[in-house]
Every structure is written in C-alpha cells, then in structure tokens.
Amino acid sequence: MAQPTTSKSQPIDELRRRYDDLNNKRVAAETRLEQTQKALEQLKTEAQEQWGTSDLAELQKKLAKQQADNESLRQSYEASLAQIETSLKEIETNTSKQK
C-alpha cells in the first residue's frame, strides 16, 4: 500500500509508482462502475418486462400487494383444511357410534 505524502521529498520513481497505483485503482473503480451500471440497466429492463415498471417504489408496492394477496390465500387455505379436518372428525365420530 502506498504511503501517505510526508514533508520529506520523494524520488521521482517513488512518485511514478504512487501515480501508477492510484491510476490502476481509478481504472478498476471505473470498470466496476461501468459493470454495475450495465447490470442495473439489465435489471431495470427485466423488471419493466416482467412487472410493467422499473420504478423501485412501484415495485415495492406490487410486492406488498402480492404478499398481502398470498397471506389472504394462505389463510383461506388454512381455513379450508380446518373445515375438512372438522368434517372428517364428524364422519369418524358418526362411524364409530354406528358400530
């Protein structure tokens, strides 16, 4: 890792090495930024195609609605299962009484 600048003068080869290190870091950061921006654009395109929007707030609203819908369906399914279980118990009770 490059040392911070001190009050002592550095030879030109040390300054060049520091410059090269910083330049390499800049290039790497620009490359990461470019890749990240491309990935973001791809995700926005996919969201637009799949959900009709790429706006984060709208996507969050859609997610919340889907979660609420799923919870409602789950509750309905749970109630149906409970009703089936109750009906089966009644049948079992009636069957055992008839024996």
N, C-alpha and C positions, 0 to 999 in steps of 0.2 A: 504494500500500500504506500502511496506517495506521502511524503512527509509535508506538513504544512509549511508555508513560507516562513522563514525566520529572518531576523535582521542581518544574518550573515549572507554574503553573496554566494550564489551557486554557480558552478561552472556551466558553460553552455550545453554540454552534453547531458547534464542533470536536468536542465530546463527543457531540453528537447524530449527527454524521457518522460518528464511530467506532462508536457504538452501531448505527447503520443498517448499516454494513459488516459488523459482527460478526453482526447479526441475519440479514442476507442469506446469509452463509456458513453459519449454523446451519440456515436453511431449505433451502439447497441440499444440505447434508450429510444432513438428514433425508429429503429427496426421494430422494437416491441410495441411502440405506439402505433405504427402502421399496421402491424398484425392485429392488434387489439381493435383498431378502428374497422378493419375488414371483417373481423369476427362479429363486431357489433352490428354492422350493416347486414351481414348474413342473417343474424338472429332477428333483426327488425323485419327483414324480408319474409322469413319463415313465420314470424308472428302475424304479419299482415295477411299472409296467405291462409294460415290456419285459423286465426281468430278475428280477422277483419280489421285489426288495428295493431299498431306497434307502439302506441302510447302507453307508457308504464301505468299511469293512473287508471286508464280504461281496462288494461289487462288485470290489474288488481281488483277492480270492480267485478269483472267477469269471473275471476277466481273465487271471490267471496260469494257471488251468486251460485256458482256451481257447488261450492262447499255447503251452502245452505240447502240447495236442492238435494244434494247427496244425503245430508243429515235427515231431511224430511223423508226421503225414500227409505233410509235405514230404519227410521222409527216406524214407518208403515210396515216394513218387512218384519220387524221385531213384533209388532202388534199382531200381524197375521200368524206368525209362528206361535205366539202365546195362545191365540184363539184355536189353532189346530191342536195344540197340546191339551187345552181345556176340553175340546171336543173328544179327543182320544181318551182322556181320563174318564169322561162321562160314559163313553162306549164300554170301556173296560169295567167300570163300576156296574153298569147295567148288565153286562155279560156275566160278571161274577155273581150277581144277585139272582140271575136266572138259573144258575147251576144248582 
